[in-house]
Amino acid sequence: MARTSRGRQRVEMAKIENKSHLEVTFSKRRAGLFKKASELSTLCGPDVGIIAFSPSEKKVFSFGHPSVERCLGENNPSPVNETGGMALVTEQFIEAHRNARVQELNVEISSL
């Protein structure tokens, strides 16, 4: 019986230019990343927190297990609300990301 495929091939690490392929790859890799973070937290016990911005910059995905409050540090005036949620922190990350993107676009417009 002859093989028709060469098996799993190594993927070159380079930015994916095709937007459709980029978003599909992001979704698959994000799920894998969150799964690995959950496994790490379960097996080794550290607090794990991840925030991922989608390539289209329309959505923010976050993962925290079991508590991400410790990631903020003792010296930080805790932006986490009283219920222990990360809503305010996530909003601050989104706002910072938007501001950075606006600055990038302004530089690009200025160069044109």
MMTF fields as JSON, N, C-alpha, C and O atoms, coordinates in Angstrom:
{
  "mmtfVersion": "1.0.0",
  "mmtfProducer": "UNKNOWN",
  "numBonds": 447,
  "numAtoms": 448,
  "numGroups": 112,
  "numChains": 1,
  "numModels": 1,
  "chainsPerModel": [1],
  "groupsPerChain": [112],
  "chainIdList": ["A"],
  "bondAtomList": [4, 2, 8, 6, 12, 10, 16, 14, 20, 18, 24, 22, 28, 26, 32, 30, 36, 34, 40, 38, 44, 42, 48, 46, 52, 50, 56, 54, 60, 58, 64, 62, 68, 66, 72, 70, 76, 74, 80, 78, 84, 82, 88, 86, 92, 90, 96, 94, 100, 98, 104, 102, 108, 106, 112, 110, 116, 114, 120, 118, 124, 122, 128, 126, 132, 130, 136, 134, 140, 138, 144, 142, 148, 146, 152, 150, 156, 154, 160, 158, 164, 162, 168, 166, 172, 170, 176, 174, 180, 178, 184, 182, 188, 186, 192, 190, 196, 194, 200, 198, 204, 202, 208, 206, 212, 210, 216, 214, 220, 218, 224, 222, 228, 226, 232, 230, 236, 234, 240, 238, 244, 242, 248, 246, 252, 250, 256, 254, 260, 258, 264, 262, 268, 266, 272, 270, 276, 274, 280, 278, 284, 282, 288, 286, 292, 290, 296, 294, 300, 298, 304, 302, 308, 306, 312, 310, 316, 314, 320, 318, 324, 322, 328, 326, 332, 330, 336, 334, 340, 338, 344, 342, 348, 346, 352, 350, 356, 354, 360, 358, 364, 362, 368, 366, 372, 370, 376, 374, 380, 378, 384, 382, 388, 386, 392, 390, 396, 394, 400, 398, 404, 402, 408, 406, 412, 410, 416, 414, 420, 418, 424, 422, 428, 426, 432, 430, 436, 434, 440, 438, 444, 442],
  "bondOrderList": [1, 1, 1, 1, 1, 1, 1, 1, 1, 1, 1, 1, 1, 1, 1, 1, 1, 1, 1, 1, 1, 1, 1, 1, 1, 1, 1, 1, 1, 1, 1, 1, 1, 1, 1, 1, 1, 1, 1, 1, 1, 1, 1, 1, 1, 1, 1, 1, 1, 1, 1, 1, 1, 1, 1, 1, 1, 1, 1, 1, 1, 1, 1, 1, 1, 1, 1, 1, 1, 1, 1, 1, 1, 1, 1, 1, 1, 1, 1, 1, 1, 1, 1, 1, 1, 1, 1, 1, 1, 1, 1, 1, 1, 1, 1, 1, 1, 1, 1, 1, 1, 1, 1, 1, 1, 1, 1, 1, 1, 1, 1],
  "groupList": [{"groupName": "MET", "atomNameList": ["N", "CA", "C", "O"], "elementList": ["N", "C", "C", "O"], "formalChargeList": [0, 0, 0, 0], "bondAtomList": [1, 0, 2, 1, 3, 2], "bondOrderList": [1, 1, 2], "singleLetterCode": "M", "chemCompType": "L-PEPTIDE LINKING"}, {"groupName": "ALA", "atomNameList": ["N", "CA", "C", "O"], "elementList": ["N", "C", "C", "O"], "formalChargeList": [0, 0, 0, 0], "bondAtomList": [1, 0, 2, 1, 3, 2], "bondOrderList": [1, 1, 2], "singleLetterCode": "A", "chemCompType": "L-PEPTIDE LINKING"}, {"groupName": "ARG", "atomNameList": ["N", "CA", "C", "O"], "elementList": ["N", "C", "C", "O"], "formalChargeList": [0, 0, 0, 0], "bondAtomList": [1, 0, 2, 1, 3, 2], "bondOrderList": [1, 1, 2], "singleLetterCode": "R", "chemCompType": "L-PEPTIDE LINKING"}, {"groupName": "THR", "atomNameList": ["N", "CA", "C", "O"], "elementList": ["N", "C", "C", "O"], "formalChargeList": [0, 0, 0, 0], "bondAtomList": [1, 0, 2, 1, 3, 2], "bondOrderList": [1, 1, 2], "singleLetterCode": "T", "chemCompType": "L-PEPTIDE LINKING"}, {"groupName": "SER", "atomNameList": ["N", "CA", "C", "O"], "elementList": ["N", "C", "C", "O"], "formalChargeList": [0, 0, 0, 0], "bondAtomList": [1, 0, 2, 1, 3, 2], "bondOrderList": [1, 1, 2], "singleLetterCode": "S", "chemCompType": "L-PEPTIDE LINKING"}, {"groupName": "GLY", "atomNameList": ["N", "CA", "C", "O"], "elementList": ["N", "C", "C", "O"], "formalChargeList": [0, 0, 0, 0], "bondAtomList": [1, 0, 2, 1, 3, 2], "bondOrderList": [1, 1, 2], "singleLetterCode": "G", "chemCompType": "PEPTIDE LINKING"}, {"groupName": "GLN", "atomNameList": ["N", "CA", "C", "O"], "elementList": ["N", "C", "C", "O"], "formalChargeList": [0, 0, 0, 0], "bondAtomList": [1, 0, 2, 1, 3, 2], "bondOrderList": [1, 1, 2], "singleLetterCode": "Q", "chemCompType": "L-PEPTIDE LINKING"}, {"groupName": "VAL", "atomNameList": ["N", "CA", "C", "O"], "elementList": ["N", "C", "C", "O"], "formalChargeList": [0, 0, 0, 0], "bondAtomList": [1, 0, 2, 1, 3, 2], "bondOrderList": [1, 1, 2], "singleLetterCode": "V", "chemCompType": "L-PEPTIDE LINKING"}, {"groupName": "GLU", "atomNameList": ["N", "CA", "C", "O"], "elementList": ["N", "C", "C", "O"], "formalChargeList": [0, 0, 0, 0], "bondAtomList": [1, 0, 2, 1, 3, 2], "bondOrderList": [1, 1, 2], "singleLetterCode": "E", "chemCompType": "L-PEPTIDE LINKING"}, {"groupName": "LYS", "atomNameList": ["N", "CA", "C", "O"], "elementList": ["N", "C", "C", "O"], "formalChargeList": [0, 0, 0, 0], "bondAtomList": [1, 0, 2, 1, 3, 2], "bondOrderList": [1, 1, 2], "singleLetterCode": "K", "chemCompType": "L-PEPTIDE LINKING"}, {"groupName": "ILE", "atomNameList": ["N", "CA", "C", "O"], "elementList": ["N", "C", "C", "O"], "formalChargeList": [0, 0, 0, 0], "bondAtomList": [1, 0, 2, 1, 3, 2], "bondOrderList": [1, 1, 2], "singleLetterCode": "I", "chemCompType": "L-PEPTIDE LINKING"}, {"groupName": "ASN", "atomNameList": ["N", "CA", "C", "O"], "elementList": ["N", "C", "C", "O"], "formalChargeList": [0, 0, 0, 0], "bondAtomList": [1, 0, 2, 1, 3, 2], "bondOrderList": [1, 1, 2], "singleLetterCode": "N", "chemCompType": "L-PEPTIDE LINKING"}, {"groupName": "HIS", "atomNameList": ["N", "CA", "C", "O"], "elementList": ["N", "C", "C", "O"], "formalChargeList": [0, 0, 0, 0], "bondAtomList": [1, 0, 2, 1, 3, 2], "bondOrderList": [1, 1, 2], "singleLetterCode": "H", "chemCompType": "L-PEPTIDE LINKING"}, {"groupName": "LEU", "atomNameList": ["N", "CA", "C", "O"], "elementList": ["N", "C", "C", "O"], "formalChargeList": [0, 0, 0, 0], "bondAtomList": [1, 0, 2, 1, 3, 2], "bondOrderList": [1, 1, 2], "singleLetterCode": "L", "chemCompType": "L-PEPTIDE LINKING"}, {"groupName": "PHE", "atomNameList": ["N", "CA", "C", "O"], "elementList": ["N", "C", "C", "O"], "formalChargeList": [0, 0, 0, 0], "bondAtomList": [1, 0, 2, 1, 3, 2], "bondOrderList": [1, 1, 2], "singleLetterCode": "F", "chemCompType": "L-PEPTIDE LINKING"}, {"groupName": "CYS", "atomNameList": ["N", "CA", "C", "O"], "elementList": ["N", "C", "C", "O"], "formalChargeList": [0, 0, 0, 0], "bondAtomList": [1, 0, 2, 1, 3, 2], "bondOrderList": [1, 1, 2], "singleLetterCode": "C", "chemCompType": "L-PEPTIDE LINKING"}, {"groupName": "PRO", "atomNameList": ["N", "CA", "C", "O"], "elementList": ["N", "C", "C", "O"], "formalChargeList": [0, 0, 0, 0], "bondAtomList": [1, 0, 2, 1, 3, 2], "bondOrderList": [1, 1, 2], "singleLetterCode": "P", "chemCompType": "L-PEPTIDE LINKING"}, {"groupName": "ASP", "atomNameList": ["N", "CA", "C", "O"], "elementList": ["N", "C", "C", "O"], "formalChargeList": [0, 0, 0, 0], "bondAtomList": [1, 0, 2, 1, 3, 2], "bondOrderList": [1, 1, 2], "singleLetterCode": "D", "chemCompType": "L-PEPTIDE LINKING"}],
  "groupTypeList": [0, 1, 2, 3, 4, 2, 5, 2, 6, 2, 7, 8, 0, 1, 9, 10, 8, 11, 9, 4, 12, 13, 8, 7, 3, 14, 4, 9, 2, 2, 1, 5, 13, 14, 9, 9, 1, 4, 8, 13, 4, 3, 13, 15, 5, 16, 17, 7, 5, 10, 10, 1, 14, 4, 16, 4, 8, 9, 9, 7, 14, 4, 14, 5, 12, 16, 4, 7, 8, 2, 15, 13, 5, 8, 11, 11, 16, 4, 16, 7, 11, 8, 3, 5, 5, 0, 1, 13, 7, 3, 8, 6, 14, 10, 8, 1, 12, 2, 11, 1, 2, 7, 6, 8, 13, 11, 7, 8, 10, 4, 4, 13],
  "groupIdList": [1, 2, 3, 4, 5, 6, 7, 8, 9, 10, 11, 12, 13, 14, 15, 16, 17, 18, 19, 20, 21, 22, 23, 24, 25, 26, 27, 28, 29, 30, 31, 32, 33, 34, 35, 36, 37, 38, 39, 40, 41, 42, 43, 44, 45, 46, 47, 48, 49, 50, 51, 52, 53, 54, 55, 56, 57, 58, 59, 60, 61, 62, 63, 64, 65, 66, 67, 68, 69, 70, 71, 72, 73, 74, 75, 76, 77, 78, 79, 80, 81, 82, 83, 84, 85, 86, 87, 88, 89, 90, 91, 92, 93, 94, 95, 96, 97, 98, 99, 100, 101, 102, 103, 104, 105, 106, 107, 108, 109, 110, 111, 112],
  "secStructList": [7, 7, 7, 1, 1, 7, 7, 1, 7, 7, 7, 7, 7, 7, 7, 7, 7, 7, 2, 2, 2, 2, 2, 2, 2, 2, 2, 2, 2, 2, 2, 2, 2, 2, 2, 2, 2, 2, 2, 2, 2, 2, 2, 2, 7, 7, 7, 3, 3, 3, 3, 3, 3, 7, 6, 6, 1, 1, 7, 3, 3, 3, 3, 3, 3, 1, 7, 7, 4, 4, 4, 4, 7, 1, 1, 1, 7, 7, 7, 1, 7, 6, 6, 7, 7, 7, 2, 2, 2, 2, 2, 2, 2, 2, 2, 2, 2, 2, 2, 2, 2, 2, 2, 2, 2, 2, 2, 2, 2, 2, 2, 7],
  "xCoordList": [0.848, 0.0, 0.888, 1.729, 0.721, 1.56, 0.958, -0.26, 1.837, 1.392, 1.081, 1.813, -0.005, -0.357, 0.042, 0.121, 0.295, 0.697, 2.08, 2.56, 2.704, 4.031, 3.939, 4.954, 2.757, 2.597, 2.575, 2.425, 2.724, 2.703, 4.019, 5.089, 3.936, 5.123, 5.302, 4.331, 6.537, 6.833, 6.344, 6.555, 5.689, 5.166, 6.193, 6.674, 6.516, 7.475, 6.857, 5.695, 7.643, 7.147, 7.256, 8.32, 6.157, 6.091, 4.653, 3.72, 4.489, 3.153, 2.313, 2.763, 1.091, 0.159, -0.477, -1.078, -0.349, -0.842, -2.326, -3.032, -2.8, -4.189, -5.076, -4.95, -5.977, -6.799, -7.677, -7.834, -8.241, -9.107, -8.309, -8.743, -7.145, -6.299, -5.803, -5.683, -5.517, -5.026, -6.057, -5.713, -7.31, -8.355, -8.654, -8.905, -8.63, -8.855, -7.726, -7.974, -6.489, -5.341, -5.382, -5.085, -5.748, -5.853, -6.859, -6.576, -8.035, -9.072, -8.598, -8.808, -7.961, -7.485, -6.362, -6.358, -5.418, -4.291, -4.737, -4.201, -5.705, -6.217, -6.818, -6.568, -7.61, -8.212, -7.128, -7.229, -6.089, -4.991, -4.222, -3.815, -4.017, -3.302, -4.071, -3.482, -5.374, -6.187, -6.217, -6.212, -6.247, -6.235, -4.924, -4.925, -3.799, -2.494, -2.408, -1.864, -2.938, -2.918, -3.733, -3.337, -4.862, -5.69, -4.961, -4.994, -4.304, -3.541, -2.403, -2.165, -1.7, -0.602, -1.1, -0.485, -2.217, -2.772, -3.234, -3.04, -3.84, -4.327, -3.173, -3.198, -2.163, -1.069, -0.076, 0.405, 0.227, 1.292, 0.796, 1.532, -0.439, -1.02, -0.801, -1.244, -0.14, 0.006, -1.278, -2.128, -1.413, -2.506, -2.097, -0.979, -2.979, -2.678, -3.696, -4.895, -3.231, -4.11, -3.601, -2.417, -4.489, -4.12, -5.162, -6.361, -4.703, -5.6, -5.097, -3.927, -5.982, -5.616, -6.557, -7.777, -5.984, -6.761, -6.851, -5.838, -8.047, -8.223, -7.479, -7.264, -7.086, -6.382, -7.229, -6.689, -8.549, -9.421, -9.621, -10.234, -9.099, -9.149, -10.565, -10.8, -11.501, -12.885, -13.244, -14.185, -12.488, -12.83, -11.614, -10.474, -11.895, -10.865, -11.247, -12.387, -10.278, -10.506, -9.626, -8.463, -10.171, -9.38, -9.594, -10.634, -8.587, -8.634, -7.969, -6.881, -8.6, -8.013, -8.36, -9.52, -7.332, -7.611, -6.637, -5.445, -6.984, -8.316, -8.604, -9.767, -7.583, -7.787, -6.656, -5.486, -7.007, -5.988, -5.637, -4.756, -6.31, -6.078, -4.63, -4.108, -3.973, -2.59, -1.637, -0.569, -2.014, -1.162, -1.02, -0.062, -1.957, -1.937, -0.882, -0.445, -0.469, 0.574, 0.031, -1.092, 0.851, 0.459, 0.477, -0.322, 1.388, 1.56, 0.535, 0.39, -0.176, -1.169, -2.409, -2.877, -2.951, -4.271, -5.231, -5.527, -5.707, -6.409, -7.58, -8.557, -7.472, -8.587, -9.656, -10.656, -9.468, -10.455, -11.623, -11.43, -12.827, -13.982, -14.202, -13.553, -15.107, -15.299, -15.757, -15.536, -16.388, -16.877, -15.774, -16.006, -14.577, -13.461, -13.374, -12.543, -14.219, -14.201, -13.078, -12.463, -12.824, -11.733, -12.265, -11.534, -13.501, -14.121, -13.339, -13.062, -12.973, -12.272, -10.884, -10.452, -10.183, -8.859, -8.933, -8.124, -9.896, -10.066, -10.379, -9.846, -11.231, -11.545, -10.3, -10.118, -9.435, -8.201, -7.276, -6.653, -7.177, -6.36, -6.922, -6.169, -8.229, -8.863, -8.588, -8.228, -8.754, -8.524, -7.067, -6.789, -6.144, -4.716, -4.409, -3.644, -4.998, -4.775, -5.335, -4.688, -6.539, -7.138, -6.281, -6.058, -5.799, -4.965, -3.685, -3.257, -3.075, -1.857, -2.158, -1.371, -3.287, -3.664, -3.942, -3.553, -4.605, -4.876, -3.558, -3.42, -2.593, -1.293, -0.596, 0.0, -0.668, -0.064, -0.703, -0.001, -2.026, -2.724, -2.404, -2.267, -2.281, -1.903, -0.531, -0.318, 0.409, 1.763, 1.701, 2.374, 0.896, 0.774, 0.153, 0.607, -0.879, -1.513, -0.536, -0.48, 0.224, 1.198, 2.255, 2.702, 2.659, 3.696, 3.159, 3.925, 1.845, 1.235, 1.138, 0.655],
  "yCoordList": [-1.183, 0.0, 1.239, 1.389, 2.107, 3.292, 4.462, 4.621, 5.264, 6.467, 7.571, 7.771, 8.283, 9.384, 10.723, 11.719, 10.763, 12.018, 11.856, 10.741, 12.984, 12.963, 13.085, 13.291, 12.961, 13.065, 14.506, 15.431, 14.682, 16.02, 16.716, 16.195, 17.891, 18.659, 19.834, 20.352, 20.243, 21.392, 22.672, 22.855, 23.551, 24.8, 25.901, 26.081, 26.623, 27.73, 28.833, 29.196, 29.36, 30.408, 31.761, 32.379, 32.194, 33.477, 33.977, 33.188, 35.278, 35.878, 35.391, 35.397, 34.97, 34.521, 35.764, 36.57, 35.92, 37.129, 37.032, 38.041, 35.841, 35.648, 35.803, 35.035, 36.805, 37.118, 35.944, 35.687, 35.242, 34.112, 33.012, 32.479, 32.675, 31.651, 32.106, 31.301, 33.397, 33.948, 33.779, 33.363, 34.099, 34.0, 32.554, 32.261, 31.645, 30.233, 29.696, 29.004, 30.019, 29.565, 30.144, 29.442, 31.421, 32.049, 31.311, 31.023, 31.001, 30.318, 28.958, 28.599, 28.205, 26.875, 26.961, 26.225, 27.852, 27.983, 28.553, 28.166, 29.46, 30.034, 28.945, 28.889, 28.082, 26.977, 26.085, 25.666, 25.795, 24.971, 25.645, 24.996, 26.962, 27.726, 27.724, 27.527, 27.942, 27.947, 26.554, 26.429, 25.516, 24.145, 23.869, 23.286, 24.286, 24.085, 24.865, 24.362, 26.089, 26.885, 26.207, 26.216, 25.626, 24.92, 23.692, 23.419, 22.954, 21.775, 22.168, 21.503, 23.244, 23.723, 24.063, 23.691, 24.773, 25.164, 23.949, 23.896, 22.987, 21.791, 20.935, 20.467, 20.729, 19.826, 20.44, 19.761, 21.722, 22.339, 23.334, 23.67, 23.816, 24.671, 26.172, 26.883, 26.719, 28.173, 28.862, 28.244, 30.135, 30.938, 31.339, 31.81, 31.162, 31.437, 32.426, 32.272, 33.44, 34.398, 34.721, 35.008, 34.679, 34.976, 35.914, 35.718, 36.932, 37.81, 37.803, 38.093, 37.471, 37.404, 38.291, 38.189, 39.158, 40.017, 39.347, 38.885, 39.285, 38.63, 39.42, 40.623, 38.754, 39.447, 40.561, 41.559, 40.393, 41.423, 42.563, 43.578, 42.397, 43.402, 43.766, 44.847, 42.869, 43.122, 42.432, 42.834, 41.385, 40.614, 40.42, 40.392, 40.286, 39.993, 38.683, 38.5, 37.775, 36.491, 36.421, 36.824, 35.913, 35.821, 34.474, 33.833, 34.075, 32.835, 33.099, 33.675, 32.69, 32.827, 31.624, 31.226, 31.047, 29.871, 29.813, 29.953, 29.633, 29.82, 31.288, 31.692, 32.081, 33.495, 34.291, 33.932, 35.355, 36.152, 37.394, 38.16, 37.596, 38.793, 38.907, 40.015, 37.774, 37.804, 38.352, 38.865, 38.248, 38.735, 40.253, 40.809, 40.906, 42.365, 42.884, 44.027, 42.091, 42.492, 43.172, 43.677, 43.178, 43.762, 45.291, 45.939, 45.873, 47.321, 48.028, 49.248, 47.264, 47.856, 48.239, 47.461, 49.431, 49.698, 48.836, 49.147, 47.776, 46.718, 47.25, 47.755, 47.13, 47.543, 46.467, 46.657, 45.35, 44.272, 44.676, 45.184, 44.451, 44.871, 43.959, 42.92, 44.347, 43.654, 42.213, 41.383, 41.916, 40.554, 39.632, 38.438, 40.168, 39.338, 39.2, 38.444, 39.918, 39.821, 40.625, 41.469, 40.349, 41.019, 42.035, 42.427, 42.465, 43.334, 44.623, 45.006, 45.308, 46.579, 46.391, 47.197, 45.352, 45.078, 44.815, 45.342, 44.004, 43.703, 44.965, 45.166, 45.823, 47.089, 47.947, 48.591, 47.967, 48.752, 48.199, 48.968, 46.872, 46.269, 46.592, 46.912, 46.51, 46.82, 48.268, 48.556, 49.171, 50.597, 50.858, 51.623, 50.233, 50.403, 49.861, 50.469, 48.731, 48.143, 49.051, 49.27, 49.578, 50.495, 51.743, 52.191, 52.304, 53.5, 53.224, 54.046, 52.071, 51.704, 51.546, 51.979, 50.932, 50.729, 52.066, 52.265, 52.979, 54.312, 55.032, 55.676, 54.929, 55.562, 54.959, 55.684, 53.628, 52.969, 53.472, 53.764, 53.574, 54.042, 55.501, 55.88, 56.327, 57.726, 57.855, 58.694, 57.024, 57.033, 56.603, 57.187, 55.583, 55.1, 56.169, 56.38, 56.846, 57.917, 59.064, 59.626, 59.414, 60.488, 60.173, 61.06, 58.903, 58.525, 58.556, 58.738, 58.378, 58.431, 59.859, 60.122],
  "zCoordList": [0.0, 0.0, 0.0, 0.886, -0.954, -1.095, -0.319, -0.242, 0.246, 0.964, -0.032, -1.001, 0.212, -0.672, -0.077, -0.797, 1.23, 1.857, 2.481, 2.686, 2.774, 3.38, 4.899, 5.565, 5.442, 6.883, 7.351, 6.553, 8.63, 9.214, 8.934, 9.25, 8.342, 7.973, 8.927, 9.48, 9.112, 9.957, 9.261, 8.062, 10.03, 9.492, 9.733, 10.852, 8.691, 8.817, 9.675, 9.492, 10.608, 11.489, 10.779, 10.749, 10.22, 9.527, 9.628, 9.777, 9.547, 9.623, 8.456, 7.31, 8.752, 7.724, 7.111, 7.821, 5.818, 5.147, 4.768, 4.786, 4.429, 4.04, 5.283, 6.237, 5.268, 6.448, 6.873, 8.067, 5.918, 6.243, 6.942, 7.963, 6.392, 7.006, 8.377, 9.301, 8.502, 9.752, 10.869, 11.975, 10.584, 11.604, 11.984, 13.153, 11.005, 11.301, 12.18, 13.167, 11.816, 12.594, 13.999, 14.965, 14.127, 15.44, 16.313, 17.476, 15.762, 16.537, 17.023, 18.181, 16.141, 16.524, 17.552, 18.539, 17.318, 18.244, 19.588, 20.627, 19.585, 20.838, 21.705, 22.909, 21.092, 21.847, 22.446, 23.599, 21.656, 22.157, 23.268, 24.232, 23.14, 24.157, 25.482, 26.545, 25.414, 26.625, 27.256, 28.481, 26.434, 26.957, 27.681, 28.766, 27.085, 27.718, 29.028, 30.011, 29.052, 30.274, 31.372, 32.538, 31.004, 31.974, 32.512, 33.712, 31.62, 32.045, 32.975, 33.984, 32.643, 33.481, 34.874, 35.873, 34.931, 36.215, 37.022, 38.236, 36.351, 37.036, 37.545, 38.684, 36.705, 37.062, 38.046, 38.953, 37.865, 38.659, 39.695, 40.623, 39.56, 40.572, 40.47, 41.372, 39.422, 39.395, 38.945, 38.304, 39.281, 38.739, 37.336, 37.125, 36.385, 34.986, 34.445, 34.677, 33.728, 33.078, 31.695, 31.517, 30.702, 29.319, 28.737, 28.933, 28.021, 27.267, 25.833, 25.582, 24.882, 23.472, 22.668, 22.792, 21.847, 20.961, 19.6, 19.074, 19.018, 17.726, 16.645, 16.798, 15.558, 14.474, 13.857, 13.378, 13.868, 13.311, 14.301, 13.968, 15.53, 16.591, 17.012, 17.551, 16.768, 17.16, 18.463, 19.147, 18.809, 20.004, 20.887, 20.424, 22.17, 23.149, 23.822, 24.249, 23.911, 24.543, 25.779, 25.741, 26.868, 28.09, 28.76, 28.609, 29.495, 30.248, 31.585, 31.632, 32.664, 33.986, 34.84, 34.939, 35.457, 36.284, 37.437, 37.165, 38.636, 39.189, 39.492, 39.513, 39.723, 40.023, 39.392, 39.518, 38.724, 38.054, 38.862, 38.472, 39.968, 40.778, 41.23, 41.352, 41.483, 41.961, 40.904, 41.239, 39.63, 38.548, 38.594, 38.057, 39.224, 39.275, 40.239, 40.106, 41.189, 42.12, 43.354, 43.366, 44.398, 45.672, 45.629, 46.306, 44.835, 44.813, 43.942, 44.013, 43.121, 42.236, 43.024, 43.855, 42.776, 43.318, 42.51, 41.357, 43.1, 42.376, 41.559, 42.114, 40.205, 39.367, 39.269, 38.578, 39.943, 39.907, 40.789, 41.894, 40.303, 41.085, 42.293, 42.417, 43.171, 44.44, 44.273, 45.155, 43.155, 42.947, 42.46, 42.271, 42.252, 41.816, 40.308, 39.807, 39.573, 38.111, 37.497, 38.149, 36.241, 35.533, 34.523, 33.614, 34.657, 33.66, 33.473, 32.337, 34.559, 34.452, 33.862, 33.038, 34.265, 33.734, 32.243, 31.479, 31.819, 30.404, 29.632, 28.54, 30.174, 29.506, 29.355, 28.321, 30.371, 30.282, 29.208, 28.476, 29.103, 28.05, 26.676, 25.755, 26.532, 25.249, 24.873, 23.732, 25.814, 25.552, 25.18, 24.257, 25.888, 25.573, 24.181, 23.433, 23.836, 22.511, 21.423, 20.398, 21.645, 20.662, 20.482, 19.357, 21.594, 21.496, 20.718, 19.908, 20.962, 20.235, 18.751, 17.909, 18.425, 17.015, 16.341, 15.19, 17.032, 16.472, 16.186, 15.147, 17.094, 16.869, 15.653, 14.855, 15.506, 14.337, 13.047, 12.08, 13.027, 11.84, 11.544, 10.38, 12.586, 12.37, 11.75, 10.875, 12.197, 11.623, 10.164, 9.314, 9.869, 8.492, 7.605, 6.48, 8.096, 7.325, 7.103, 6.009, 8.116, 7.986, 6.948, 6.221, 6.873, 5.905, 4.474, 3.528, 4.313, 2.97, 2.51, 1.409]
}
